[in-house]
Amino acid sequence: MGLLTRRRTVVGVVIGRRFDGRPCIVPWPGLVHLLLAGVTGSGKSGWSAALIGVLAADANTVIVGIDLKGGVELGPWEPRLTVLASSPGDATRLLARVYELVEYRAAILRAAGRRHWTPADGPAVLLVVDELAELAALDNHVIAQALRNPGKEATAAIKQAREEVGLRLGLLASITRLARFVNVTVLCATQYPLAQVVPSELRSNLTGRIAGRVTGREQVEVALGHGLADVVSPDSIAVSERGVAYVLGVPGYELPVRCRADLVTDDAIAARAAATAHLNHSEHEVFCDEA
């Protein structure tokens, strides 16, 4: 895996290989938000690690993450992450800060009469959300407390938690809609590619798709797009084909193409995170609220 550069400017990231041997390239920075889907054990972590691992070595890239599974997936990358949100409240706050950053950068472009953010303007930003289903779920602590102490206060707490879920998903959808020209890119990973987990407003902005093994026609439609279940069957990737996925919606991938992620071991992740920690950006360098 590695960076593709032109005159010292990063233009693409190699994160795997097509089955014909050619590299699987994701454009960088900006341009395409990604939906990474696949059931447990399909190799989603490999695709995510391949992308993060390459960009971790780029000093002009900021990486922030949301991992509501207690930091299990993104925790090993924490030395290189500017922020890692591992609770629902922290996730909401981080999404709000990223949204404000997008608006701030857009205002700078409008004032300058320009349409595109450049590396000279500031670092590219990658926001990784793993697992999207947890972002769309009620806070388990609120539910547990409501079950222990039912009543008006519990009802109010659950209502507030539902509103916070809507706020999180709304912020994320707005970020994906507005961030294309300001070099803020979103990667959303989920093992549940369902309509209630990836709402249509968000899905329409996650135009790059990496779909590993899924189960059922709906999951294919959500993971790859409407009508694609007639082209790609849900069981077309075997259980044994870990790390194999269909890639669609990035330059050169107008139709689903079978690819395999570059293998990144746990030891390699730990080593890369430690080796690139010095390239991390502090929060006050990135966010408007820390200026």
PyMOL commands that set and color helices and strands:
alter all, ss='L'
color gray80, all
select helices_A, chain A and resi 44-56+75-80+88-112+132-135+140-148+152-182+200-203+217-224+228-230+266-279+283-286+288-290
alter helices_A, ss='H'
color red, helices_A
select strands_A, chain A and resi 2-6+9-18+23-27+34-37+61-66+83-85+124-130+184-190+208-211+244-248+257-261
alter strands_A, ss='S'
color yellow, strands_A
deselect
rebuild
show_as cartoon
